Amino acid sequence: MDDIVTTMRSWQAGHSVQALTEASPYLTTVDQQTAVDILWGLLSGNSDPHVGAILTAAAAHPVLRAQRPWISHATLHLLYPGDPAGSTRRGLAFLPVDEASFTVLVYGGPTGPVQDAETAAATAAAAASAW
């Protein structure tokens, strides 16, 4: 835990990625697509069942699989990978209604209707295709 806190403080202080990876051997520099793939893998193996359902449905769409996944408050968010972390302009969220139903919220837009996981993923894929 101390290593993680030290690394985060160094990053916030403006240290370069090279300096961070040299000081913290557990860090590995990867390209953006590899980082996104790692996030999908971490979330797929460690999520609640209802989040797992939407993760599986979303991952079936290449345009969604290319987005940066993030889970907060039992909600799957997909963030446009071209936006810097912490200043997302484009993204969407799958808001859970119950164990198998979701609404899609495209950031800055209205919340869509209640849909099953597959339909919600298709709706989100159509929206993300416009990015």
Rosetta constraint file for C-alpha pairs under 8 A:
AtomPair CA 1 CA 5 HARMONIC 6.33 0.50
AtomPair CA 2 CA 6 HARMONIC 6.02 0.50
AtomPair CA 3 CA 7 HARMONIC 6.04 0.50
AtomPair CA 3 CA 24 HARMONIC 7.31 0.50
AtomPair CA 4 CA 8 HARMONIC 6.15 0.50
AtomPair CA 5 CA 9 HARMONIC 6.13 0.50
AtomPair CA 6 CA 10 HARMONIC 6.13 0.50
AtomPair CA 7 CA 11 HARMONIC 6.12 0.50
AtomPair CA 7 CA 20 HARMONIC 6.68 0.50
AtomPair CA 7 CA 24 HARMONIC 7.16 0.50
AtomPair CA 8 CA 12 HARMONIC 6.12 0.50
AtomPair CA 9 CA 13 HARMONIC 6.09 0.50
AtomPair CA 10 CA 14 HARMONIC 6.52 0.50
AtomPair CA 10 CA 15 HARMONIC 5.66 0.50
AtomPair CA 10 CA 20 HARMONIC 7.30 0.50
AtomPair CA 11 CA 15 HARMONIC 5.30 0.50
AtomPair CA 11 CA 16 HARMONIC 7.29 0.50
AtomPair CA 11 CA 17 HARMONIC 7.84 0.50
AtomPair CA 11 CA 20 HARMONIC 7.28 0.50
AtomPair CA 15 CA 19 HARMONIC 6.27 0.50
AtomPair CA 15 CA 20 HARMONIC 6.66 0.50
AtomPair CA 16 CA 20 HARMONIC 6.27 0.50
AtomPair CA 17 CA 21 HARMONIC 6.14 0.50
AtomPair CA 17 CA 29 HARMONIC 7.89 0.50
AtomPair CA 18 CA 22 HARMONIC 6.16 0.50
AtomPair CA 19 CA 23 HARMONIC 6.12 0.50
AtomPair CA 20 CA 24 HARMONIC 5.91 0.50
AtomPair CA 20 CA 27 HARMONIC 7.74 0.50
AtomPair CA 21 CA 25 HARMONIC 6.00 0.50
AtomPair CA 21 CA 26 HARMONIC 7.64 0.50
AtomPair CA 21 CA 27 HARMONIC 5.34 0.50
AtomPair CA 21 CA 28 HARMONIC 6.51 0.50
AtomPair CA 21 CA 29 HARMONIC 7.31 0.50
AtomPair CA 30 CA 34 HARMONIC 6.09 0.50
AtomPair CA 30 CA 35 HARMONIC 6.24 0.50
AtomPair CA 31 CA 35 HARMONIC 6.31 0.50
AtomPair CA 32 CA 36 HARMONIC 6.31 0.50
AtomPair CA 32 CA 81 HARMONIC 7.69 0.50
AtomPair CA 33 CA 37 HARMONIC 6.20 0.50
AtomPair CA 33 CA 66 HARMONIC 7.33 0.50
AtomPair CA 34 CA 38 HARMONIC 6.14 0.50
AtomPair CA 35 CA 39 HARMONIC 6.32 0.50
AtomPair CA 36 CA 40 HARMONIC 6.34 0.50
AtomPair CA 36 CA 66 HARMONIC 7.00 0.50
AtomPair CA 36 CA 67 HARMONIC 7.03 0.50
AtomPair CA 36 CA 68 HARMONIC 5.42 0.50
AtomPair CA 36 CA 69 HARMONIC 7.34 0.50
AtomPair CA 37 CA 41 HARMONIC 6.25 0.50
AtomPair CA 38 CA 42 HARMONIC 6.18 0.50
AtomPair CA 39 CA 43 HARMONIC 6.16 0.50
AtomPair CA 39 CA 68 HARMONIC 7.31 0.50
AtomPair CA 39 CA 69 HARMONIC 6.51 0.50
AtomPair CA 39 CA 70 HARMONIC 7.94 0.50
AtomPair CA 40 CA 44 HARMONIC 5.94 0.50
AtomPair CA 40 CA 65 HARMONIC 7.85 0.50
AtomPair CA 40 CA 68 HARMONIC 7.95 0.50
AtomPair CA 40 CA 69 HARMONIC 6.40 0.50
AtomPair CA 41 CA 45 HARMONIC 6.33 0.50
AtomPair CA 42 CA 46 HARMONIC 6.29 0.50
AtomPair CA 43 CA 47 HARMONIC 5.77 0.50
AtomPair CA 43 CA 69 HARMONIC 7.98 0.50
AtomPair CA 43 CA 71 HARMONIC 8.00 0.50
AtomPair CA 44 CA 52 HARMONIC 6.31 0.50
AtomPair CA 44 CA 55 HARMONIC 6.65 0.50
AtomPair CA 44 CA 56 HARMONIC 7.69 0.50
AtomPair CA 47 CA 51 HARMONIC 5.99 0.50
AtomPair CA 47 CA 52 HARMONIC 5.79 0.50
AtomPair CA 48 CA 52 HARMONIC 6.06 0.50
AtomPair CA 48 CA 74 HARMONIC 7.98 0.50
AtomPair CA 49 CA 53 HARMONIC 6.36 0.50
AtomPair CA 49 CA 99 HARMONIC 7.86 0.50
AtomPair CA 50 CA 54 HARMONIC 6.90 0.50
AtomPair CA 50 CA 96 HARMONIC 7.99 0.50
AtomPair CA 50 CA 98 HARMONIC 7.95 0.50
AtomPair CA 50 CA 99 HARMONIC 4.99 0.50
AtomPair CA 50 CA 100 HARMONIC 6.37 0.50
AtomPair CA 51 CA 55 HARMONIC 6.09 0.50
AtomPair CA 51 CA 74 HARMONIC 6.74 0.50
AtomPair CA 51 CA 75 HARMONIC 7.17 0.50
AtomPair CA 51 CA 76 HARMONIC 6.86 0.50
AtomPair CA 52 CA 56 HARMONIC 6.05 0.50
AtomPair CA 53 CA 57 HARMONIC 6.31 0.50
AtomPair CA 53 CA 100 HARMONIC 7.27 0.50
AtomPair CA 53 CA 117 HARMONIC 6.54 0.50
AtomPair CA 54 CA 58 HARMONIC 5.86 0.50
AtomPair CA 54 CA 76 HARMONIC 7.66 0.50
AtomPair CA 54 CA 94 HARMONIC 7.67 0.50
AtomPair CA 54 CA 117 HARMONIC 5.23 0.50
AtomPair CA 54 CA 118 HARMONIC 7.52 0.50
AtomPair CA 54 CA 121 HARMONIC 7.25 0.50
AtomPair CA 55 CA 59 HARMONIC 5.92 0.50
AtomPair CA 55 CA 76 HARMONIC 7.55 0.50
AtomPair CA 56 CA 60 HARMONIC 6.52 0.50
AtomPair CA 57 CA 61 HARMONIC 7.52 0.50
AtomPair CA 57 CA 117 HARMONIC 6.01 0.50
AtomPair CA 57 CA 118 HARMONIC 5.29 0.50
AtomPair CA 57 CA 121 HARMONIC 5.87 0.50
AtomPair CA 58 CA 64 HARMONIC 5.90 0.50
AtomPair CA 58 CA 65 HARMONIC 6.72 0.50
AtomPair CA 58 CA 118 HARMONIC 7.58 0.50
AtomPair CA 58 CA 121 HARMONIC 4.98 0.50
AtomPair CA 58 CA 122 HARMONIC 7.82 0.50
AtomPair CA 58 CA 125 HARMONIC 7.90 0.50
AtomPair CA 59 CA 64 HARMONIC 6.33 0.50
AtomPair CA 59 CA 65 HARMONIC 4.87 0.50
AtomPair CA 60 CA 64 HARMONIC 7.90 0.50
AtomPair CA 60 CA 65 HARMONIC 7.21 0.50
AtomPair CA 61 CA 65 HARMONIC 6.08 0.50
AtomPair CA 61 CA 121 HARMONIC 7.53 0.50
AtomPair CA 61 CA 122 HARMONIC 7.57 0.50
AtomPair CA 61 CA 125 HARMONIC 6.59 0.50
AtomPair CA 62 CA 66 HARMONIC 6.17 0.50
AtomPair CA 63 CA 67 HARMONIC 7.07 0.50
AtomPair CA 63 CA 125 HARMONIC 6.06 0.50
AtomPair CA 63 CA 128 HARMONIC 6.66 0.50
AtomPair CA 63 CA 129 HARMONIC 6.40 0.50
AtomPair CA 64 CA 78 HARMONIC 7.29 0.50
AtomPair CA 64 CA 124 HARMONIC 7.55 0.50
AtomPair CA 64 CA 125 HARMONIC 5.82 0.50
AtomPair CA 64 CA 128 HARMONIC 6.96 0.50
AtomPair CA 66 CA 81 HARMONIC 7.54 0.50
AtomPair CA 67 CA 78 HARMONIC 5.48 0.50
AtomPair CA 67 CA 79 HARMONIC 5.45 0.50
AtomPair CA 67 CA 80 HARMONIC 5.25 0.50
AtomPair CA 67 CA 81 HARMONIC 5.63 0.50
AtomPair CA 68 CA 78 HARMONIC 5.39 0.50
AtomPair CA 68 CA 79 HARMONIC 4.83 0.50
AtomPair CA 68 CA 80 HARMONIC 6.23 0.50
AtomPair CA 68 CA 81 HARMONIC 5.54 0.50
AtomPair CA 69 CA 76 HARMONIC 6.92 0.50
AtomPair CA 69 CA 77 HARMONIC 5.73 0.50
AtomPair CA 69 CA 78 HARMONIC 4.57 0.50
AtomPair CA 69 CA 79 HARMONIC 6.29 0.50
AtomPair CA 70 CA 76 HARMONIC 5.91 0.50
AtomPair CA 70 CA 77 HARMONIC 5.06 0.50
AtomPair CA 70 CA 78 HARMONIC 6.29 0.50
AtomPair CA 70 CA 79 HARMONIC 7.62 0.50
AtomPair CA 71 CA 75 HARMONIC 5.43 0.50
AtomPair CA 71 CA 76 HARMONIC 4.63 0.50
AtomPair CA 71 CA 77 HARMONIC 5.90 0.50
AtomPair CA 72 CA 76 HARMONIC 6.76 0.50
AtomPair CA 72 CA 77 HARMONIC 7.58 0.50
AtomPair CA 74 CA 96 HARMONIC 7.42 0.50
AtomPair CA 75 CA 93 HARMONIC 6.66 0.50
AtomPair CA 75 CA 94 HARMONIC 5.89 0.50
AtomPair CA 75 CA 95 HARMONIC 5.50 0.50
AtomPair CA 75 CA 96 HARMONIC 6.47 0.50
AtomPair CA 76 CA 93 HARMONIC 5.65 0.50
AtomPair CA 76 CA 94 HARMONIC 5.38 0.50
AtomPair CA 76 CA 95 HARMONIC 7.30 0.50
AtomPair CA 77 CA 91 HARMONIC 7.03 0.50
AtomPair CA 77 CA 92 HARMONIC 5.63 0.50
AtomPair CA 77 CA 93 HARMONIC 4.24 0.50
AtomPair CA 77 CA 94 HARMONIC 6.44 0.50
AtomPair CA 78 CA 91 HARMONIC 5.51 0.50
AtomPair CA 78 CA 92 HARMONIC 5.41 0.50
AtomPair CA 78 CA 93 HARMONIC 6.30 0.50
AtomPair CA 79 CA 83 HARMONIC 7.71 0.50
AtomPair CA 79 CA 88 HARMONIC 6.87 0.50
AtomPair CA 79 CA 90 HARMONIC 6.28 0.50
AtomPair CA 79 CA 91 HARMONIC 4.28 0.50
AtomPair CA 79 CA 92 HARMONIC 6.62 0.50
AtomPair CA 80 CA 88 HARMONIC 7.33 0.50
AtomPair CA 80 CA 89 HARMONIC 7.79 0.50
AtomPair CA 80 CA 90 HARMONIC 5.50 0.50
AtomPair CA 80 CA 91 HARMONIC 5.62 0.50
AtomPair CA 80 CA 131 HARMONIC 7.98 0.50
AtomPair CA 83 CA 87 HARMONIC 6.67 0.50
AtomPair CA 83 CA 88 HARMONIC 5.38 0.50
AtomPair CA 83 CA 89 HARMONIC 6.48 0.50
AtomPair CA 83 CA 90 HARMONIC 7.27 0.50
AtomPair CA 84 CA 88 HARMONIC 6.38 0.50
AtomPair CA 89 CA 107 HARMONIC 7.84 0.50
AtomPair CA 90 CA 106 HARMONIC 7.96 0.50
AtomPair CA 90 CA 107 HARMONIC 6.40 0.50
AtomPair CA 90 CA 131 HARMONIC 7.65 0.50
AtomPair CA 91 CA 106 HARMONIC 6.18 0.50
AtomPair CA 91 CA 107 HARMONIC 5.48 0.50
AtomPair CA 91 CA 128 HARMONIC 7.93 0.50
AtomPair CA 92 CA 104 HARMONIC 6.98 0.50
AtomPair CA 92 CA 105 HARMONIC 5.43 0.50
AtomPair CA 92 CA 106 HARMONIC 4.23 0.50
AtomPair CA 92 CA 107 HARMONIC 5.30 0.50
AtomPair CA 92 CA 124 HARMONIC 7.39 0.50
AtomPair CA 93 CA 104 HARMONIC 5.78 0.50
AtomPair CA 93 CA 105 HARMONIC 5.10 0.50
AtomPair CA 93 CA 106 HARMONIC 6.49 0.50
AtomPair CA 93 CA 107 HARMONIC 7.54 0.50
AtomPair CA 94 CA 102 HARMONIC 5.81 0.50
AtomPair CA 94 CA 103 HARMONIC 5.71 0.50
AtomPair CA 94 CA 104 HARMONIC 4.82 0.50
AtomPair CA 94 CA 105 HARMONIC 6.45 0.50
AtomPair CA 94 CA 120 HARMONIC 7.56 0.50
AtomPair CA 95 CA 102 HARMONIC 5.28 0.50
AtomPair CA 95 CA 103 HARMONIC 5.14 0.50
AtomPair CA 95 CA 104 HARMONIC 6.24 0.50
AtomPair CA 95 CA 105 HARMONIC 7.17 0.50
AtomPair CA 96 CA 100 HARMONIC 7.82 0.50
AtomPair CA 96 CA 101 HARMONIC 6.11 0.50
AtomPair CA 96 CA 102 HARMONIC 4.50 0.50
AtomPair CA 96 CA 103 HARMONIC 6.63 0.50
AtomPair CA 97 CA 101 HARMONIC 5.29 0.50
AtomPair CA 97 CA 102 HARMONIC 5.19 0.50
AtomPair CA 97 CA 103 HARMONIC 7.07 0.50
AtomPair CA 97 CA 114 HARMONIC 7.28 0.50
AtomPair CA 98 CA 102 HARMONIC 7.23 0.50
AtomPair CA 100 CA 116 HARMONIC 5.91 0.50
AtomPair CA 100 CA 117 HARMONIC 6.37 0.50
AtomPair CA 101 CA 114 HARMONIC 6.24 0.50
AtomPair CA 101 CA 115 HARMONIC 5.36 0.50
AtomPair CA 101 CA 116 HARMONIC 4.55 0.50
AtomPair CA 101 CA 117 HARMONIC 6.09 0.50
AtomPair CA 102 CA 114 HARMONIC 5.45 0.50
AtomPair CA 102 CA 115 HARMONIC 5.36 0.50
AtomPair CA 102 CA 116 HARMONIC 6.18 0.50
AtomPair CA 102 CA 117 HARMONIC 6.47 0.50
AtomPair CA 102 CA 120 HARMONIC 6.51 0.50
AtomPair CA 103 CA 111 HARMONIC 6.43 0.50
AtomPair CA 103 CA 112 HARMONIC 5.36 0.50
AtomPair CA 103 CA 113 HARMONIC 5.55 0.50
AtomPair CA 103 CA 114 HARMONIC 4.80 0.50
AtomPair CA 103 CA 115 HARMONIC 6.11 0.50
AtomPair CA 103 CA 120 HARMONIC 6.71 0.50
AtomPair CA 104 CA 111 HARMONIC 5.85 0.50
AtomPair CA 104 CA 112 HARMONIC 5.20 0.50
AtomPair CA 104 CA 113 HARMONIC 7.40 0.50
AtomPair CA 104 CA 120 HARMONIC 6.27 0.50
AtomPair CA 104 CA 123 HARMONIC 7.44 0.50
AtomPair CA 104 CA 124 HARMONIC 6.60 0.50
AtomPair CA 105 CA 109 HARMONIC 6.69 0.50
AtomPair CA 105 CA 110 HARMONIC 6.32 0.50
AtomPair CA 105 CA 111 HARMONIC 4.55 0.50
AtomPair CA 105 CA 112 HARMONIC 6.25 0.50
AtomPair CA 106 CA 110 HARMONIC 7.02 0.50
AtomPair CA 106 CA 111 HARMONIC 7.17 0.50
AtomPair CA 106 CA 124 HARMONIC 7.75 0.50
AtomPair CA 106 CA 127 HARMONIC 7.48 0.50
AtomPair CA 115 CA 119 HARMONIC 5.85 0.50
AtomPair CA 115 CA 120 HARMONIC 5.44 0.50
AtomPair CA 116 CA 120 HARMONIC 6.01 0.50
AtomPair CA 117 CA 121 HARMONIC 6.07 0.50
AtomPair CA 118 CA 122 HARMONIC 6.29 0.50
AtomPair CA 119 CA 123 HARMONIC 6.18 0.50
AtomPair CA 120 CA 124 HARMONIC 6.14 0.50
AtomPair CA 121 CA 125 HARMONIC 6.01 0.50
AtomPair CA 122 CA 126 HARMONIC 6.29 0.50
AtomPair CA 123 CA 127 HARMONIC 6.49 0.50
AtomPair CA 124 CA 128 HARMONIC 6.06 0.50
AtomPair CA 125 CA 129 HARMONIC 6.00 0.50
AtomPair CA 126 CA 130 HARMONIC 7.11 0.50
AtomPair CA 127 CA 131 HARMONIC 7.53 0.50
